[in-house]
Amino acid sequence: MSNGLLSLSYLIGSVSFIIGLKMLSHPDTARRGNLYAAIGMTIAIVATIFLYTDKEGSGLGNYLWIFGGLVIGSILGTYAARKVQMTAMPQMVSLFNGMGGACAAIISVVEFKHMIHSGGDVTADPVLTMIILLGLVIGTISFTGSMIAFGKLNGNINDKTLPLQQVINIGLLALIVILLVGVVTGWISIAPISMMYILLIISALYGVLFVMPIGGADMPVVISLLNSFTGVAAAFGGFVYDNSVMLTGGILVGSAGTVLTVLMCKAMNRSLTNVIVGSFGGNKSGTSSSASGGTYKEISISDTAVLMLYSKKVIIVPGYGLAVAQAQHICHELEKVLDQNGVDVKYAIHPVAGRMPGHMNVLLAEADVSYDKLLDMEEINPEFSHTDVVLVLGANDVVNPAAKTDPASPIYGMPILDVEDASHVIVNKRSMKPGYAGIENMLFFQPKTSMLFGDAKDALTKLVAEIKSLG
């Protein structure tokens, strides 16, 4: 009876994951989708604790440890989720993803030791051994890589590239493959437990060196890729335990992360290999405005207000600077004020704007911006040519014309938002420093571009007040 209820609970959990993932594809249903998936996971966890029995009919036991971990984890997770600022969301995603990879790696360590201590021969069931060790390798890479990504996004770690970096990485990856084959086939005479720890150390080192040189503009792709790694590692855990809900969840996370990674690479017009091997940004220093051979012009709040108020169409391009200033709410207020004065306002969303996939969508959804006003690059680019004013808020690399005009630029070939086609471009930045990728932006020196310097929240607050006084 209990086995039947357990299977039913796993089925409910698996279905809830699928429904939740489907609902996450649209902002209107995303919160409910996340809730459905969480409920399904809760059902699966509770069912496992109270209904699971082994071949001898014994339950899990160790309830004090289980519930102690659940309580501590729930408290920490809830506190972190409530306290995190939207600007720190990418770091939090990396941290939580790394924890998932660590869990998958720990499962593999425990199960491999159990296999050895119970008298099992690792070569007797090569498929199971390989699955356990792959979970160890991929989970460890995901954990260490995510921790490095967290440190880089949080400003604690700078981009570092070793001499012969790619040769070292390829060598480590080849060594991991050789050791995996050696353990499974038994042709390496080192004790299996020792081999496991050697694999663990090498995988951890590879995870660090794999992410360390990745440039700023490529970080959203790397975060998505690491997320898919964690899903794959969790799926291997599902194989080991013959647990359908764990397997389903891992496959969904792994496949979704992989698809998103491919889509983001396509949006950047770069292959995944090129992102990993030929990463750009983060370790480059941008040239000064004098070195670029151009000059920029400033615009005042009052002139900006007049220009936007008497426009027919305005497009807002949000970037990481908007998130840093926590200006999403006042940005929505600007949109509403312009809309009340008959101005058509839309938002242009680049696939890799911000520091994680969908960062700008999440940011603006928090401010209750209508999803209908958020247009992706393919939809919005044809509209710039008949737009009166484009307001760029803290975005840099995704509007850099060097991607189209400068073959020597590291971002050459990356599709961008064609803001330069508009009649007027107003760029809000704190200074003339390059963006996260460290690349100079020649858009700032074009005749139709004006610079509105200052904190985005402060500038938009003054701009809204000025427009209201004029309207």
N, C-alpha and C positions, 0 to 999 in steps of 0.2 A: 504493500500500500504506500509506504513512504517513498519507495523508489519511483512509483508512478507520479506521486505529487511533486517529487523533485524534478522529474523530467518535464512535467507540466509547467513548473515554475521557470525552468530554463527556457522552455518554449516561449512563455510570456515575456521573459527578459529579452530574448533574442528578437522577438517581434517588436518590442518597444524600442530597441536600439535602431532597428530599420526605420520605423515610423518617425522616431525622433530625429534621425539623420536627414530624412526627407524634409521634415518641417524646418530644419535649420537652414534650408536653402532660401528662405524668405524671411525678412525681418518681422513681418506681421505674425508669423507663427513660430519664430525661433525660440522664444522663451518657453512656450508650451512644449515644443519639441525637446528642449533641454530637460524640462520637468518630467516628461514622459520617460525619457531615457534613464533619468535618475531614479524614478519609481521602479522601473524594470530592473535596474541594478540592485536596488534595495531588496526587492522580492527575491532575486537570485542569491544574494548574500545571506539573507535570513533563512531561506530554504536550505542552503548548504550547511549552515550552522546546526540547524535543528533536525533536518531530514536525512542528511548524508550518513550512510553506513558502509563499512568496508566489507570484505568477503566474510569476515568472521562475525558480522553483525554489529560491530562496535561503531559508535559515533565519533565525532571529532575529539571531544574532550577539550581540555585546556581552555575552558570558557573564560577564566579570569584573564588570561593573556589575550584572547580574541577580543573580548569586549573592552578590555583596557586599551588595546590598540585602536579599536573603533571609536571610542570616546575621545581619546587624545587626538587622533587624526581628524575627527569631525570638528572639534573645537578649533584646532589650528587652521584647518581649511576654511571654516566659516569666518574666522577672524581675518585671515589673509584676504579672502574674497571681498569682505566688506570694507576693509581699510585701504585696499590697493587703489592708487590713483589711476585714471585712464592712461596717463602718460607712461605708467609703469606696467601696463597690461602685457606688453611683449615679454618683459622680464619674468612676469608671473607665469605666462604660458610656457616659457622655457624651463622654469623651475619645476612646475608641476609635471611637464613632460619628462623631465629628467628623473623625477621620482618614479614615474611609471616604468622607465627603462631599468632603474635600479631594482625595482620589485621583480621584474622579469629575470634579471641576472641572478638575484638572490634565490629565486625559485630553482633556477638551473643548478646553482651551487649545491643547494640542499638535496635535490633529486639525484645529482651525480654522485654525491657522497653516499646517499642512501643505497644507490645501485652497487657501489663498491663494498660498503660495509655489510650489505646483506649477502655477500658472496657472489654477486653477479659478475659476469665477464662482459666488459664493454664491447668486445668484438662479437659476442653471441647475438646481440640485437643491434646491428650497426645503424639501422634506421632510427631507433629510439635514441641511441647514443648521439647521433648526429643532430637530431632535433633538440636535445637538451643542450648540447654545446653551441649550436647556432643561437639558441635563446640567450645563452651566456654572452656570446660575442656581440650580438646585435644589441642586446639590452645594455651591456657595458658601454659600447660606443655611443648609444643614445644618451646614457647618463652623463658621461664625461663631456661629450659634445654639447649637450644642453647646458651643463654648468659653465662651460666656456662661453657659450652664447649669452647666458645670463650675465656673466661678468662683463662682456663687451657691451651689451645693451645698457647695462647699469653704469657704465663708465669706469669700472674697476680694472678692466683688462684692455690693453691696446693691441692692435693687430701686429702680429709678429710673423715674419717669414724667415725660416732658416735657410742657409745655403743648401742647395739641392733638396729643397723642401718636398717637391713632388716625387723625386727619386726615393726619398726616405719613406714617404707615405705608401708608395707602390710596393716598396720592399717589405714594409710592415704588413700590408694586406696579403702579399704573397706568403709571408711567413705564417700568418694566421691560417691560410688555406692549407699549407703543408702540415701544420700541426694538427688541424682538424682531421685530415686524411690519415695522419700518423696514428692518432688515438683510435680512430674507428677501425683501421685495418690491423693495428697492433705492431706495425713494423718499426715504430720508435720504442726503444726499450725503457724509456723513463717511466716511472710509476705514474699511473693514471691521475692520481690526485695532484701530484706535482705538475703534470701536464696541464691540468685544469687551471691551476693558479698561474702558470706561465701564460696560458691563453688569456686569462683575466687581466694580467698586467699589460700584455701587448695590446689587447683590445682597448684598455683604458688609455694607453699612450696614443694609439691611433686616433681615438675619439678627440683627444686634445689637439693633436697635430692636424687633424682633418679640418677642424673649425677655426683654429687660431689664425690662419692667413686670410680667411674669407673677409672681403671688404664690406663696408657698410651698406652699399646699395644692394648687395646680394643676401643680406641677412634674412629678409622675409622668405626667400627660397630655402635657405638652410633650415630655418625654423620648421617650415612645412616638411622638409625631408626628414628631419630628426623625429618629427611627430609620426611619420609613416614607419620609421624604424621601431619606435616603441610599440606601435600596433602589431607589427610583424613579430616582435619578440613576445608580446602577450599571446598572439595566436599559437606560437610554438608551445607556450605554457598550456594552452588549451588542448593541444595534441597530447602532451605528456600526461595530463590528468584525465584525458577523455571527457573534457568538460565542454559541452556544446555552447553554453552562453559565453564562456571565456574565449572560445574559438571564434564565435560570431563577432563579438566585440572587437577582438584583435584584427580580424580580417577587415571589418568595416573601417576601423581607424587607419589601418595600413593602406588599404586601397584608396580611401578618401584623401589621405595625405599624399599618396603617390600621384593621384589625378590632379590635385591642387598644385603640386610641385611642377608637373608637366605644363599645366595651364599658365602658371606664372613664368616659367621659362619661355613659353611661346609668346607671352605678352612682352617679354624683354628681348625677344628675337635672339635668344641664346640657347644653346644646348645645355643640358645638365652638366655634362663633362666640362664645358666651357666655364660654367659658374664655379665648379669645384677647382678646376685647374687654373683657369685664367681669371680669377676673381678680380674685380676692380673696386677701388674706393677704400676709404678707411686709413690707408697708409700713404696716401698721396697728399701733397700740399698744393692747395689751389694758388693760382697766380693772383697778384694784386691787380686792382683796377688799372693802375698805371702800366703794369706789364702787359695787360690785355690790349692796350692801345686804344681804349675807349673811355668815355666819360658817362656818368649817369646824372640824371636830374631828379630832384626831390619834388614831392607834391604835398601840399598841406591838407589837413583834415577838411577845412572848409571847401577847398577846390575839389577834393575827392567827393564830398557830399553833393555839391552842385552837379558834378559830372555824372554821378550815379543816379541822382534823383530825376534828371532830365533824359535819362536813357530809356530806350524801349526794352532792351534786353541786357541782362547782366548774368555772367557766369562766375561762380565762386569755385576756386580750386583749393581745397583744403590740403594741408601737409602736416608734417610732424610739429612744426612751429605752432600750429593751432592747438595741438594736443598739449604741448609743453605749457602753453599759456592758459590752459583750461578755458578756452574761449568758445567752445562749441555752443553754449547757450546764448551768448550775446551775438554769435554769428547767426543763429536762428532768429533772434530778435531783429537783426538787420534785414534778413530775408523777409520777415513779416512786414516791417515798415515799408520796404520798397514795394512789396506786393500790394499794400494798401494804397500806394500812390501810382498804381498801374504799371509797375515795372515787372517784366517777366524774369524771374530768378530761377536759375538751375545750378546744380552742383556737378562738377566734373571729377570723377573718381578714377584715378590711375590704379591698375592692379597691384602695383608694388609701392604705393604711397604709404608712408609711415614705416613702422619697424616690424610689422607682422602682417600676414594675409588678412585683408578685410579690416585693417585698423581704422581707416577713415569711415567706413560704413558703421562700425560699432560706435565710434565717437559721435557721429551725427545722430545715430539712432537714440543714443542716450539723451540727446537734446530734443527728441521728438520731431526731428525733421522728417517730412513725408518721404517715404521710399520712392514715390513717383518722381521726385525732384532729383534723385541720385542717379546720374547717368554714367555708364562706364565709357571707356575711351572710344570704342567703336561707334557708340551712339552719339557722343557729344562732339567728336572732332569735326564732322561736317557743319556744325552749327557755329563754330568760332568765326567763320568768315562773315556772318551777318549778325555779329554780336557787338554791341556798343562798347561795353566795358567788361574786362576780365579782372577779377580781384584774386590775386594769388596770395594765400595766407600760409606762409611758412613752408611752402613747397619749393623744391629746387631742381633736383636732377630729373624729375618727371616732366619738367617744362623746358629743359635745356636744349636749345636748337642745335648744339654741337652733335647731338645724336643723329642729326640728319645731314649736317654740313661739314663736319670735321672728321675725316677718316683716321686722324691720329688720336682722336679722343677715345678713352677706354669704353665710353658708352655708345660709340658709333654703331648704328644699326638698331638700337633699342627704340621701339615705338614710344612716342611721347604725346602729350596733350598739345595740340597745335594752337596754343594761346596767342602766338605772334600773329595769327591771321585776323584777330579782332581789331577793331578800330583803336581801342585804347587798352593798355595793360598796366595795372597798378599792382606792384609787388610789395607786400608787407613783410619786412624782415627786421630783426634787431640791428643787423649790421651788414656789411658787404662780404662777410666771411662766406666761404663755400659751404655747400650742404654736407650731409653725412658722408657722401662718397668722396668728398674732398676735391671736387672738380669745379673749376671756374665756370660761371654761367653767363654767356654772352647776351642772353636775353635782357639782362639788366642794363646793358649799354645801348640798346636799340632806341631809335628816335621816338617810337610810339610808347615806350615803357617809362613809367614814373615810379620812383621808390618812395614808399610810405614807411619811414623807419619807426620802430618802437615795438613794445610788447603787444601781441595781437589782441589780447583782452582789453587792454587800455585803449588802444587805437580804435577798436570796434565800438567800445563804449562811447567814446567821444564822437565817432562817426554817426552812430545812431542818434545821439542827442542833437547833433548838427542837422541831420536830415529832418528830424521832428520839428526843429525850429523853422526850417525852410518850408516844410510841408504845411 
